[in-house]
Amino acid sequence: MSSVQPEVLQATAVDANLKSYEEARRTFDWSEVEKAFSWHTTGKVNMAYEAIDRHAEAGLADKIALYYSDANRREAVTFGQMKANSNKFGNVLRKLKVAKGDRVFIFMPRTPELYAALLGTIKIGAIVGPLFEAFMEQAVRDRLEDSEAVAIVTTPALLPRVPVRDLPHLRHVVVVGDSAEVGAEHVDFYKEMEQASEELAIEWMDREDGLILHYTSGSTGKPKGVCHVHNAMIQHYYTGKIVLDLKQDDIYWCTADPGWVTGTSYGIFAPWLNGVANVVRGGRFKPEDWYGTIVDNKVTVWYSAPTSFRMLMSAGDDLVKQFDLSSLRHVLSVGEPLNPEVIRWGLKVYNHRIHDTWWMTETGGQLICNYPSMDIRPGSMGKPIPGTEAAILDDSGNVLPPNRMGNLAIKTPWPSMMRKIWNNPAKYEEYFRMNGWYVSGDSAYMDADGYFWFQGRVDDVINTSGERVGPFEVESKLVEHPAVAEAGVIGKPDPLRGEIIKAFISLRAGFEPSDELKADIAKFVKLGLAAHAAPREIEFKDKLPKTRSGKIMRRVLKAWELGLPTGDLSTIED
């Protein structure tokens, strides 16, 4: 590891919720956090009740829970209204005979209807599965098929991507749109909501009952369904307090889509468990639009991704000067390592340090973070949240000393830890193969002062613009193209997106390499999976490096691309 003395940005927050990190580490007790919830005394557990109804019934019914806007719509929803709307949708699902433990997926743009549907699903004890609106038919099919979902909530525009006939378990398609666009075989969201009661008998849960199912890509095989439980609310609430530093009068904006775990854990649960107003902006990314959202809503706490900050940085300092961002008091980042130069830029143009946070879909909540009351070392992941223990392990499970790179691991358990991989217990156990530790798959080291430093992925998962993309899923789609014989996919470092997807392709007989063919192949993947899964670079090869068992050697492709040693080639095909 580098022996250069790390750069330090001094802590400036004097009134942070977390006053002293070291004292919190010494005295922390999860049972003290549990006292914040109504179920601590009533024994009645439900995440959605704690996030919405608890506040509505405690004098905050008229407080704004959601500030929503897009190019054509602006709406403010109170905690009382969100309680009523989510109760209505819960009753809609009950009418459809959706029961506790059933899987209900939500496939639609971010609008107030999405949040009412998601919370209503949770209130009746069903497991909710949010999907990116960018997903194409194959991606939707894989997730609904694996989970055996019984219902999906979608829109007329996205409905053609839902292969209903291929999904025998899918009993109900709820369509959010004009009645004229809702077929007789579908459930009309607005019509049913109008008729539904605002009173709902909430399904009280065990803290270990299923809450949410997020599918995340791996380096091999189809996406895996990571299941979290209601107990995760303890960590969402607590990290909302100490990492996001949320206070009652904050206006909070998490820019993540609910299809990504950040968009639920920290775009829905953490702020509302803390009774804080939440901002949602619909539509595509535009720098001036984002700055305008901060100004219009007087956003105080802003949580986004390195890709977004890099794109804002590319838009130039002069653009920032056109907006009064003085409402901001705390800025954070998530999804991939935050470049030190972006942190320095944020300090210059926003007059705020950007606080990097590390966690994963599988961890369910923030685990290694930079806190407002703690010095930041630009490029560092920060330190573990109080109540958890992180370490660097060698491949035998031994804890390594400072400044030795190895496997980043978290001591089990913690409240938001995943409880299963859907239909894949063997994969779940793989994460816990080193007794007593969750092995993240990330490579890192810890310095002498306890700061952790990310070094890369142990596996081949590509992190592009904050989205994790499994190469196998992209390769599988590529070889469906009539011109493609074989395909190997890697992540190539990119200053803006973190990584871009590069595909190496060998063509079928009768096809010749051309720029037109590259464009057609990329479009094919975009339409088949999602825009972020499409390769931005394609290179044609006569032959791809493979093992004798026929597995394409991605590490060799990456070594070729980056000019690195290829390593052991003993298993390569002759």
C-alpha positions as a Python dict, from the first residue, in 0.01 Angstrom:
ca = {
    (1, 'M'): (0, 0, 0),
    (2, 'S'): (105, 360, -48),
    (3, 'S'): (341, 497, 218),
    (4, 'V'): (251, 855, 128),
    (5, 'Q'): (84, 1045, 414),
    (6, 'P'): (-289, 1059, 326),
    (7, 'E'): (-461, 1389, 261),
    (8, 'V'): (-696, 1490, 542),
    (9, 'L'): (-1002, 1715, 522),
    (10, 'Q'): (-1088, 1831, 872),
    (11, 'A'): (-1435, 1776, 1016),
    (12, 'T'): (-1644, 2092, 1022),
    (13, 'A'): (-1984, 1977, 1155),
    (14, 'V'): (-2026, 2093, 1514),
    (15, 'D'): (-2389, 1988, 1567),
    (16, 'A'): (-2387, 1643, 1403),
    (17, 'N'): (-2606, 1369, 1547),
    (18, 'L'): (-2292, 1158, 1590),
    (19, 'K'): (-2077, 1374, 1818),
    (20, 'S'): (-1786, 1136, 1871),
    (21, 'Y'): (-1725, 834, 1653),
    (22, 'E'): (-1483, 673, 1898),
    (23, 'E'): (-1718, 713, 2195),
    (24, 'A'): (-2006, 567, 1993),
    (25, 'R'): (-1790, 266, 1905),
    (26, 'R'): (-1719, 205, 2273),
    (27, 'T'): (-2073, 246, 2407),
    (28, 'F'): (-2301, 137, 2122),
    (29, 'D'): (-2588, -107, 2180),
    (30, 'W'): (-2840, -199, 1908),
    (31, 'S'): (-3106, -257, 2174),
    (32, 'E'): (-3100, 115, 2252),
    (33, 'V'): (-3181, 194, 1888),
    (34, 'E'): (-3479, -42, 1898),
    (35, 'K'): (-3647, 182, 2158),
    (36, 'A'): (-3721, 437, 1882),
    (37, 'F'): (-3982, 206, 1726),
    (38, 'S'): (-4342, 157, 1832),
    (39, 'W'): (-4301, -221, 1815),
    (40, 'H'): (-4054, -199, 2104),
    (41, 'T'): (-4357, -158, 2331),
    (42, 'T'): (-4649, -290, 2120),
    (43, 'G'): (-4480, -592, 1963),
    (44, 'K'): (-4652, -505, 1632),
    (45, 'V'): (-4395, -499, 1351),
    (46, 'N'): (-4430, -358, 1000),
    (47, 'M'): (-4173, -143, 819),
    (48, 'A'): (-4435, 65, 633),
    (49, 'Y'): (-4625, 138, 954),
    (50, 'E'): (-4308, 261, 1123),
    (51, 'A'): (-4207, 472, 821),
    (52, 'I'): (-4544, 642, 762),
    (53, 'D'): (-4833, 564, 998),
    (54, 'R'): (-4629, 605, 1318),
    (55, 'H'): (-4561, 968, 1226),
    (56, 'A'): (-4911, 1037, 1093),
    (57, 'E'): (-5055, 914, 1424),
    (58, 'A'): (-4808, 1116, 1633),
    (59, 'G'): (-4905, 1466, 1525),
    (60, 'L'): (-4721, 1476, 1191),
    (61, 'A'): (-5013, 1389, 961),
    (62, 'D'): (-4991, 1731, 793),
    (63, 'K'): (-4613, 1729, 756),
    (64, 'I'): (-4490, 1684, 397),
    (65, 'A'): (-4349, 1335, 344),
    (66, 'L'): (-4287, 1361, -32),
    (67, 'Y'): (-4203, 1654, -256),
    (68, 'Y'): (-4246, 1519, -609),
    (69, 'S'): (-4178, 1697, -937),
    (70, 'D'): (-4107, 1626, -1302),
    (71, 'A'): (-4133, 1833, -1619),
    (72, 'N'): (-4514, 1817, -1615),
    (73, 'R'): (-4617, 1756, -1256),
    (74, 'R'): (-4554, 1894, -908),
    (75, 'E'): (-4710, 1743, -598),
    (76, 'A'): (-4661, 1743, -222),
    (77, 'V'): (-4786, 1443, -23),
    (78, 'T'): (-4823, 1457, 355),
    (79, 'F'): (-4761, 1168, 594),
    (80, 'G'): (-5138, 1152, 645),
    (81, 'Q'): (-5204, 1132, 272),
    (82, 'M'): (-4930, 872, 222),
    (83, 'K'): (-5083, 665, 501),
    (84, 'A'): (-5425, 682, 332),
    (85, 'N'): (-5292, 612, -20),
    (86, 'S'): (-5080, 316, 88),
    (87, 'N'): (-5373, 179, 289),
    (88, 'K'): (-5587, 202, -23),
    (89, 'F'): (-5337, 8, -230),
    (90, 'G'): (-5305, -252, 42),
    (91, 'N'): (-5681, -301, 16),
    (92, 'V'): (-5655, -326, -364),
    (93, 'L'): (-5407, -612, -324),
    (94, 'R'): (-5619, -781, -58),
    (95, 'K'): (-5916, -768, -299),
    (96, 'L'): (-5695, -951, -551),
    (97, 'K'): (-5620, -1219, -289),
    (98, 'V'): (-5255, -1121, -260),
    (99, 'A'): (-5135, -1256, 75),
    (100, 'K'): (-4848, -1238, 320),
    (101, 'G'): (-4524, -1363, 163),
    (102, 'D'): (-4644, -1325, -198),
    (103, 'R'): (-4409, -1136, -430),
    (104, 'V'): (-4537, -814, -589),
    (105, 'F'): (-4313, -631, -836),
    (106, 'I'): (-4325, -261, -921),
    (107, 'F'): (-4211, -165, -1270),
    (108, 'M'): (-4277, 203, -1332),
    (109, 'P'): (-4118, 548, -1323),
    (110, 'R'): (-4072, 732, -994),
    (111, 'T'): (-4406, 898, -919),
    (112, 'P'): (-4617, 929, -601),
    (113, 'E'): (-4811, 621, -719),
    (114, 'L'): (-4495, 409, -701),
    (115, 'Y'): (-4438, 496, -335),
    (116, 'A'): (-4801, 435, -237),
    (117, 'A'): (-4792, 96, -413),
    (118, 'L'): (-4463, -6, -255),
    (119, 'L'): (-4573, 87, 97),
    (120, 'G'): (-4916, -69, 49),
    (121, 'T'): (-4754, -394, -60),
    (122, 'I'): (-4542, -400, 255),
    (123, 'K'): (-4841, -319, 476),
    (124, 'I'): (-5022, -642, 380),
    (125, 'G'): (-4709, -850, 441),
    (126, 'A'): (-4623, -917, 77),
    (127, 'I'): (-4262, -897, -41),
    (128, 'V'): (-4203, -607, -278),
    (129, 'G'): (-3968, -624, -577),
    (130, 'P'): (-3879, -288, -737),
    (131, 'L'): (-3755, -292, -1097),
    (132, 'F'): (-3571, -29, -1302),
    (133, 'E'): (-3799, 124, -1563),
    (134, 'A'): (-3509, 82, -1811),
    (135, 'F'): (-3537, -299, -1798),
    (136, 'M'): (-3636, -475, -2118),
    (137, 'E'): (-3840, -794, -2152),
    (138, 'Q'): (-3567, -1048, -2075),
    (139, 'A'): (-3459, -871, -1757),
    (140, 'V'): (-3821, -847, -1638),
    (141, 'R'): (-3889, -1212, -1724),
    (142, 'D'): (-3584, -1341, -1537),
    (143, 'R'): (-3680, -1166, -1215),
    (144, 'L'): (-4051, -1244, -1217),
    (145, 'E'): (-3985, -1603, -1317),
    (146, 'D'): (-3730, -1666, -1042),
    (147, 'S'): (-3942, -1504, -770),
    (148, 'E'): (-4272, -1655, -893),
    (149, 'A'): (-4429, -1310, -858),
    (150, 'V'): (-4810, -1308, -837),
    (151, 'A'): (-4860, -942, -932),
    (152, 'I'): (-4686, -652, -1102),
    (153, 'V'): (-4764, -280, -1100),
    (154, 'T'): (-4667, -108, -1424),
    (155, 'T'): (-4769, 156, -1680),
    (156, 'P'): (-4911, 136, -2034),
    (157, 'A'): (-4571, 236, -2177),
    (158, 'L'): (-4387, -44, -1995),
    (159, 'L'): (-4656, -310, -2023),
    (160, 'P'): (-4523, -452, -2356),
    (161, 'R'): (-4204, -552, -2170),
    (162, 'V'): (-4395, -776, -1928),
    (163, 'P'): (-4415, -1126, -2088),
    (164, 'V'): (-4736, -1225, -1910),
    (165, 'R'): (-4790, -1541, -2117),
    (166, 'D'): (-4450, -1677, -2013),
    (167, 'L'): (-4518, -1627, -1641),
    (168, 'P'): (-4778, -1876, -1512),
    (169, 'H'): (-4753, -1749, -1153),
    (170, 'L'): (-4832, -1390, -1252),
    (171, 'R'): (-5204, -1356, -1172),
    (172, 'H'): (-5249, -978, -1176),
    (173, 'V'): (-5116, -689, -1383),
    (174, 'V'): (-5203, -356, -1222),
    (175, 'V'): (-5176, -71, -1474),
    (176, 'V'): (-5120, 290, -1365),
    (177, 'G'): (-5260, 496, -1652),
    (178, 'D'): (-5567, 639, -1820),
    (179, 'S'): (-5859, 397, -1815),
    (180, 'A'): (-5865, 400, -2196),
    (181, 'E'): (-5516, 243, -2191),
    (182, 'V'): (-5603, -32, -1942),
    (183, 'G'): (-5713, -360, -2100),
    (184, 'A'): (-6003, -565, -1968),
    (185, 'E'): (-5759, -834, -1854),
    (186, 'H'): (-5570, -584, -1637),
    (187, 'V'): (-5641, -410, -1307),
    (188, 'D'): (-5710, -36, -1338),
    (189, 'F'): (-5499, 126, -1064),
    (190, 'Y'): (-5686, 456, -1043),
    (191, 'K'): (-6031, 298, -1061),
    (192, 'E'): (-5951, 49, -786),
    (193, 'M'): (-5782, 314, -569),
    (194, 'E'): (-6089, 537, -596),
    (195, 'Q'): (-6310, 258, -465),
    (196, 'A'): (-6072, 132, -195),
    (197, 'S'): (-6104, 217, 174),
    (198, 'E'): (-5848, 436, 350),
    (199, 'E'): (-5872, 203, 650),
    (200, 'L'): (-5649, -105, 639),
    (201, 'A'): (-5592, -388, 883),
    (202, 'I'): (-5212, -394, 868),
    (203, 'E'): (-5043, -734, 860),
    (204, 'W'): (-4823, -747, 1168),
    (205, 'M'): (-4499, -926, 1093),
    (206, 'D'): (-4214, -1103, 1263),
    (207, 'R'): (-3896, -897, 1234),
    (208, 'E'): (-3745, -1184, 1033),
    (209, 'D'): (-4028, -1194, 776),
    (210, 'G'): (-3947, -1100, 416),
    (211, 'L'): (-3969, -731, 323),
    (212, 'I'): (-3806, -665, -12),
    (213, 'L'): (-3639, -852, -298),
    (214, 'H'): (-3365, -676, -494),
    (215, 'Y'): (-3202, -857, -785),
    (216, 'T'): (-2833, -794, -832),
    (217, 'S'): (-2596, -916, -1099),
    (218, 'G'): (-2315, -1163, -1042),
    (219, 'S'): (-2016, -1256, -1252),
    (220, 'T'): (-2182, -1582, -1361),
    (221, 'G'): (-2539, -1696, -1400),
    (222, 'K'): (-2860, -1498, -1393),
    (223, 'P'): (-2924, -1211, -1148),
    (224, 'K'): (-2969, -1327, -790),
    (225, 'G'): (-3258, -1223, -567),
    (226, 'V'): (-3133, -1071, -242),
    (227, 'C'): (-3403, -1086, 25),
    (228, 'H'): (-3413, -846, 319),
    (229, 'V'): (-3645, -855, 619),
    (230, 'H'): (-3837, -605, 833),
    (231, 'N'): (-3559, -608, 1094),
    (232, 'A'): (-3350, -400, 849),
    (233, 'M'): (-3544, -92, 963),
    (234, 'I'): (-3322, -72, 1273),
    (235, 'Q'): (-3013, -8, 1062),
    (236, 'H'): (-3192, 216, 812),
    (237, 'Y'): (-3316, 436, 1096),
    (238, 'Y'): (-2982, 447, 1276),
    (239, 'T'): (-2765, 517, 971),
    (240, 'G'): (-3017, 780, 867),
    (241, 'K'): (-2933, 946, 1198),
    (242, 'I'): (-2554, 914, 1207),
    (243, 'V'): (-2448, 891, 840),
    (244, 'L'): (-2713, 1097, 662),
    (245, 'D'): (-2728, 1311, 980),
    (246, 'L'): (-3103, 1358, 934),
    (247, 'K'): (-3290, 1603, 1157),
    (248, 'Q'): (-3663, 1674, 1178),
    (249, 'D'): (-3652, 1994, 971),
    (250, 'D'): (-3437, 1852, 689),
    (251, 'I'): (-3541, 1834, 324),
    (252, 'Y'): (-3365, 1524, 195),
    (253, 'W'): (-3295, 1417, -163),
    (254, 'C'): (-3162, 1074, -259),
    (255, 'T'): (-3130, 1067, -638),
    (256, 'A'): (-3134, 685, -667),
    (257, 'D'): (-3410, 490, -843),
    (258, 'P'): (-3595, 237, -621),
    (259, 'G'): (-3484, -33, -865),
    (260, 'W'): (-3146, 3, -695),
    (261, 'V'): (-3124, -83, -324),
    (262, 'T'): (-3009, 271, -243),
    (263, 'G'): (-3340, 399, -379),
    (264, 'T'): (-3531, 194, -121),
    (265, 'S'): (-3303, 171, 184),
    (266, 'Y'): (-3206, 538, 162),
    (267, 'G'): (-3458, 679, -85),
    (268, 'I'): (-3761, 554, 113),
    (269, 'F'): (-3696, 376, 442),
    (270, 'A'): (-3422, 578, 615),
    (271, 'P'): (-3572, 926, 565),
    (272, 'W'): (-3929, 826, 647),
    (273, 'L'): (-3831, 617, 948),
    (274, 'N'): (-3673, 941, 1071),
    (275, 'G'): (-3986, 1143, 986),
    (276, 'V'): (-3803, 1356, 729),
    (277, 'A'): (-3941, 1515, 410),
    (278, 'N'): (-3821, 1331, 100),
    (279, 'V'): (-3762, 1482, -247),
    (280, 'V'): (-3819, 1281, -566),
    (281, 'R'): (-3742, 1425, -909),
    (282, 'G'): (-3875, 1238, -1212),
    (283, 'G'): (-3720, 1243, -1557),
    (284, 'R'): (-3370, 1210, -1695),
    (285, 'F'): (-3051, 1363, -1556),
    (286, 'K'): (-2978, 1724, -1653),
    (287, 'P'): (-2727, 1928, -1448),
    (288, 'E'): (-2937, 2245, -1448),
    (289, 'D'): (-3247, 2042, -1360),
    (290, 'W'): (-3075, 1885, -1061),
    (291, 'Y'): (-2946, 2215, -929),
    (292, 'G'): (-3292, 2361, -981),
    (293, 'T'): (-3440, 2076, -775),
    (294, 'I'): (-3210, 2163, -485),
    (295, 'V'): (-3305, 2530, -507),
    (296, 'D'): (-3681, 2478, -554),
    (297, 'N'): (-3710, 2238, -260),
    (298, 'K'): (-3443, 2397, -40),
    (299, 'V'): (-3272, 2058, -11),
    (300, 'T'): (-3049, 2031, 297),
    (301, 'V'): (-2913, 1674, 269),
    (302, 'W'): (-2820, 1534, -73),
    (303, 'Y'): (-2724, 1170, -142),
    (304, 'S'): (-2611, 1082, -496),
    (305, 'A'): (-2355, 875, -690),
    (306, 'P'): (-1998, 941, -809),
    (307, 'T'): (-2107, 923, -1172),
    (308, 'S'): (-2358, 1202, -1112),
    (309, 'F'): (-2103, 1417, -933),
    (310, 'R'): (-1853, 1361, -1216),
    (311, 'M'): (-2116, 1463, -1471),
    (312, 'L'): (-2196, 1774, -1268),
    (313, 'M'): (-1825, 1845, -1249),
    (314, 'S'): (-1802, 1813, -1629),
    (315, 'A'): (-2087, 2063, -1665),
    (316, 'G'): (-1853, 2326, -1526),
    (317, 'D'): (-1814, 2554, -1226),
    (318, 'D'): (-1990, 2844, -1400),
    (319, 'L'): (-2318, 2650, -1403),
    (320, 'V'): (-2305, 2604, -1026),
    (321, 'K'): (-2274, 2981, -978),
    (322, 'Q'): (-2614, 3031, -1141),
    (323, 'F'): (-2789, 2855, -852),
    (324, 'D'): (-2820, 2939, -484),
    (325, 'L'): (-2728, 2611, -316),
    (326, 'S'): (-2693, 2764, 30),
    (327, 'S'): (-2967, 2537, 171),
    (328, 'L'): (-2728, 2239, 148),
    (329, 'R'): (-2559, 2135, 471),
    (330, 'H'): (-2456, 1772, 406),
    (331, 'V'): (-2360, 1590, 84),
    (332, 'L'): (-2297, 1216, 42),
    (333, 'S'): (-2208, 965, -228),
    (334, 'V'): (-2275, 594, -285),
    (335, 'G'): (-2238, 321, -546),
    (336, 'E'): (-1869, 310, -634),
    (337, 'P'): (-1546, 465, -503),
    (338, 'L'): (-1554, 844, -498),
    (339, 'N'): (-1254, 995, -675),
    (340, 'P'): (-1049, 1225, -449),
    (341, 'E'): (-1055, 1498, -715),
    (342, 'V'): (-1436, 1498, -704),
    (343, 'I'): (-1426, 1544, -325),
    (344, 'R'): (-1189, 1839, -367),
    (345, 'W'): (-1412, 1983, -639),
    (346, 'G'): (-1720, 1949, -418),
    (347, 'L'): (-1544, 2136, -140),
    (348, 'K'): (-1456, 2413, -385),
    (349, 'V'): (-1792, 2462, -559),
    (350, 'Y'): (-2044, 2350, -295),
    (351, 'N'): (-1837, 2446, 9),
    (352, 'H'): (-1911, 2097, 143),
    (353, 'R'): (-1714, 1777, 174),
    (354, 'I'): (-1877, 1491, -19),
    (355, 'H'): (-1897, 1197, 222),
    (356, 'D'): (-1839, 858, 61),
    (357, 'T'): (-2036, 558, 192),
    (358, 'W'): (-1978, 187, 132),
    (359, 'W'): (-2233, -91, 142),
    (360, 'M'): (-2391, -340, -98),
    (361, 'T'): (-2726, -483, -203),
    (362, 'E'): (-2642, -784, 12),
    (363, 'T'): (-2565, -577, 325),
    (364, 'G'): (-2894, -389, 301),
    (365, 'G'): (-2759, -78, 472),
    (366, 'Q'): (-2455, 144, 508),
    (367, 'L'): (-2158, -21, 679),
    (368, 'I'): (-1835, 172, 618),
    (369, 'C'): (-1882, 546, 597),
    (370, 'N'): (-1744, 895, 632),
    (371, 'Y'): (-1928, 1091, 901),
    (372, 'P'): (-1988, 1468, 928),
    (373, 'S'): (-1807, 1484, 1263),
    (374, 'M'): (-1504, 1284, 1142),
    (375, 'D'): (-1202, 1386, 934),
    (376, 'I'): (-1219, 1266, 573),
    (377, 'R'): (-927, 1109, 389),
    (378, 'P'): (-1020, 1159, 21),
    (379, 'G'): (-1037, 823, -155),
    (380, 'S'): (-1109, 634, 167),
    (381, 'M'): (-1431, 443, 234),
    (382, 'G'): (-1423, 570, 593),
    (383, 'K'): (-1479, 360, 906),
    (384, 'P'): (-1738, 96, 1009),
    (385, 'I'): (-2061, 219, 1165),
    (386, 'P'): (-2082, 171, 1543),
    (387, 'G'): (-2223, -171, 1625),
    (388, 'T'): (-2037, -344, 1341),
    (389, 'E'): (-1687, -477, 1283),
    (390, 'A'): (-1500, -480, 951),
    (391, 'A'): (-1168, -647, 873),
    (392, 'I'): (-938, -748, 591),
    (393, 'L'): (-901, -1126, 562),
    (394, 'D'): (-662, -1343, 367),
    (395, 'D'): (-799, -1629, 159),
    (396, 'S'): (-789, -1859, 462),
    (397, 'G'): (-1002, -1627, 675),
    (398, 'N'): (-721, -1485, 887),
    (399, 'V'): (-738, -1116, 983),
    (400, 'L'): (-462, -921, 812),
    (401, 'P'): (-267, -636, 975),
    (402, 'P'): (-297, -273, 855),
    (403, 'N'): (-184, -185, 502),
    (404, 'R'): (-224, -540, 370),
    (405, 'M'): (-469, -586, 84),
    (406, 'G'): (-717, -872, 106),
    (407, 'N'): (-1084, -962, 126),
    (408, 'L'): (-1307, -697, 282),
    (409, 'A'): (-1530, -873, 534),
    (410, 'I'): (-1794, -778, 792),
    (411, 'K'): (-1846, -962, 1121),
    (412, 'T'): (-2193, -1117, 1131),
    (413, 'P'): (-2467, -1038, 1211),
    (414, 'W'): (-2600, -682, 1167),
    (415, 'P'): (-2967, -576, 1144),
    (416, 'S'): (-2996, -518, 767),
    (417, 'M'): (-2796, -824, 659),
    (418, 'M'): (-2963, -1021, 379),
    (419, 'R'): (-3139, -1335, 498),
    (420, 'K'): (-3143, -1539, 176),
    (421, 'I'): (-3065, -1553, -194),
    (422, 'W'): (-3397, -1646, -353),
    (423, 'N'): (-3396, -2010, -468),
    (424, 'N'): (-3020, -2032, -419),
    (425, 'P'): (-2913, -2132, -66),
    (426, 'A'): (-2571, -2246, -190),
    (427, 'K'): (-2496, -1897, -320),
    (428, 'Y'): (-2606, -1747, 11),
    (429, 'E'): (-2374, -1974, 208),
    (430, 'E'): (-2087, -1877, -19),
    (431, 'Y'): (-2092, -1525, 125),
    (432, 'F'): (-2036, -1666, 474),
    (433, 'R'): (-1772, -1925, 386),
    (434, 'M'): (-1523, -1771, 631),
    (435, 'N'): (-1674, -1864, 967),
    (436, 'G'): (-1840, -1566, 1135),
    (437, 'W'): (-1773, -1325, 849),
    (438, 'Y'): (-1960, -1193, 546),
    (439, 'V'): (-1711, -1188, 257),
    (440, 'S'): (-1798, -892, 37),
    (441, 'G'): (-1611, -983, -281),
    (442, 'D'): (-1437, -645, -263),
    (443, 'S'): (-1063, -609, -226),
    (444, 'A'): (-942, -345, 20),
    (445, 'Y'): (-694, -259, 293),
    (446, 'M'): (-717, -81, 628),
    (447, 'D'): (-462, 184, 720),
    (448, 'A'): (-301, 223, 1063),
    (449, 'D'): (-572, 466, 1175),
    (450, 'G'): (-863, 236, 1091),
    (451, 'Y'): (-970, 394, 760),
    (452, 'F'): (-1062, 143, 487),
    (453, 'W'): (-951, 182, 123),
    (454, 'F'): (-1130, 8, -165),
    (455, 'Q'): (-903, -153, -428),
    (456, 'G'): (-1141, -326, -669),
    (457, 'R'): (-1374, -619, -716),
    (458, 'V'): (-1249, -967, -657),
    (459, 'D'): (-1489, -1097, -921),
    (460, 'D'): (-1579, -967, -1265),
    (461, 'V'): (-1889, -761, -1190),
    (462, 'I'): (-1888, -433, -1382),
    (463, 'N'): (-1981, -114, -1199),
    (464, 'T'): (-2091, 137, -1461),
    (465, 'S'): (-2252, 469, -1365),
    (466, 'G'): (-2333, 324, -1024),
    (467, 'E'): (-2509, 17, -1168),
    (468, 'R'): (-2374, -333, -1114),
    (469, 'V'): (-2386, -532, -1436),
    (470, 'G'): (-2306, -901, -1457),
    (471, 'P'): (-2096, -986, -1762),
    (472, 'F'): (-2270, -1320, -1806),
    (473, 'E'): (-2609, -1150, -1850),
    (474, 'V'): (-2467, -919, -2118),
    (475, 'E'): (-2278, -1200, -2291),
    (476, 'S'): (-2592, -1411, -2296),
    (477, 'K'): (-2782, -1135, -2471),
    (478, 'L'): (-2496, -1068, -2716),
    (479, 'V'): (-2487, -1424, -2843),
    (480, 'E'): (-2858, -1399, -2923),
    (481, 'H'): (-2765, -1155, -3200),
    (482, 'P'): (-2753, -1338, -3535),
    (483, 'A'): (-2401, -1213, -3610),
    (484, 'V'): (-2241, -1308, -3278),
    (485, 'A'): (-2077, -1645, -3229),
    (486, 'E'): (-1906, -1582, -2895),
    (487, 'A'): (-1876, -1284, -2662),
    (488, 'G'): (-1666, -1187, -2363),
    (489, 'V'): (-1745, -876, -2158),
    (490, 'I'): (-1525, -674, -1924),
    (491, 'G'): (-1537, -346, -1737),
    (492, 'K'): (-1295, -87, -1874),
    (493, 'P'): (-1194, 205, -1649),
    (494, 'D'): (-1364, 529, -1746),
    (495, 'P'): (-1314, 872, -1585),
    (496, 'L'): (-1684, 961, -1600),
    (497, 'R'): (-1873, 635, -1543),
    (498, 'G'): (-1624, 448, -1327),
    (499, 'E'): (-1627, 166, -1580),
    (500, 'I'): (-1778, 115, -1923),
    (501, 'I'): (-1877, -217, -2071),
    (502, 'K'): (-1648, -344, -2344),
    (503, 'A'): (-1740, -651, -2545),
    (504, 'F'): (-1501, -877, -2736),
    (505, 'I'): (-1689, -1060, -3008),
    (506, 'S'): (-1615, -1335, -3257),
    (507, 'L'): (-1852, -1330, -3552),
    (508, 'R'): (-2046, -1605, -3717),
    (509, 'A'): (-1954, -1711, -4069),
    (510, 'G'): (-2092, -1477, -4330),
    (511, 'F'): (-2059, -1160, -4120),
    (512, 'E'): (-1784, -902, -4156),
    (513, 'P'): (-1670, -647, -3893),
    (514, 'S'): (-1802, -293, -3942),
    (515, 'D'): (-1899, 14, -3740),
    (516, 'E'): (-2258, -38, -3850),
    (517, 'L'): (-2257, -389, -3706),
    (518, 'K'): (-2111, -261, -3377),
    (519, 'A'): (-2393, -8, -3348),
    (520, 'D'): (-2654, -271, -3428),
    (521, 'I'): (-2517, -512, -3167),
    (522, 'A'): (-2507, -242, -2898),
    (523, 'K'): (-2865, -142, -2977),
    (524, 'F'): (-2970, -508, -2959),
    (525, 'V'): (-2841, -535, -2601),
    (526, 'K'): (-2991, -201, -2502),
    (527, 'L'): (-3335, -310, -2621),
    (528, 'G'): (-3296, -659, -2478),
    (529, 'L'): (-3169, -572, -2130),
    (530, 'A'): (-3121, -204, -2043),
    (531, 'A'): (-2931, 99, -2167),
    (532, 'H'): (-2670, 74, -1892),
    (533, 'A'): (-2604, -292, -1989),
    (534, 'A'): (-2518, -213, -2352),
    (535, 'P'): (-2147, -221, -2446),
    (536, 'R'): (-2000, 122, -2520),
    (537, 'E'): (-1703, -38, -2693),
    (538, 'I'): (-1695, -348, -2914),
    (539, 'E'): (-1385, -519, -3051),
    (540, 'F'): (-1405, -804, -3300),
    (541, 'K'): (-1169, -1100, -3250),
    (542, 'D'): (-1121, -1413, -3459),
    (543, 'K'): (-1107, -1620, -3141),
    (544, 'L'): (-1164, -1555, -2770),
    (545, 'P'): (-948, -1700, -2490),
    (546, 'K'): (-1128, -1988, -2320),
    (547, 'T'): (-1061, -2255, -2065),
    (548, 'R'): (-1068, -2616, -2172),
    (549, 'S'): (-1417, -2643, -2029),
    (550, 'G'): (-1526, -2365, -2265),
    (551, 'K'): (-1546, -2075, -2018),
    (552, 'I'): (-1432, -1744, -2165),
    (553, 'M'): (-1138, -1605, -1965),
    (554, 'R'): (-1242, -1249, -1889),
    (555, 'R'): (-930, -1178, -1687),
    (556, 'V'): (-723, -1244, -2000),
    (557, 'L'): (-942, -1009, -2202),
    (558, 'K'): (-899, -743, -1935),
    (559, 'A'): (-525, -797, -1927),
    (560, 'W'): (-509, -754, -2304),
    (561, 'E'): (-715, -437, -2285),
    (562, 'L'): (-514, -277, -2005),
    (563, 'G'): (-171, -408, -2105),
    (564, 'L'): (-135, -614, -1787),
    (565, 'P'): (19, -959, -1728),
    (566, 'T'): (-226, -1235, -1818),
    (567, 'G'): (-132, -1453, -1522),
    (568, 'D'): (-162, -1832, -1521),
    (569, 'L'): (-266, -1965, -1862),
    (570, 'S'): (-241, -2334, -1777),
    (571, 'T'): (-612, -2387, -1824),
    (572, 'I'): (-641, -2198, -2152),
    (573, 'E'): (-773, -2382, -2456),
    (574, 'D'): (-504, -2474, -2707),
}
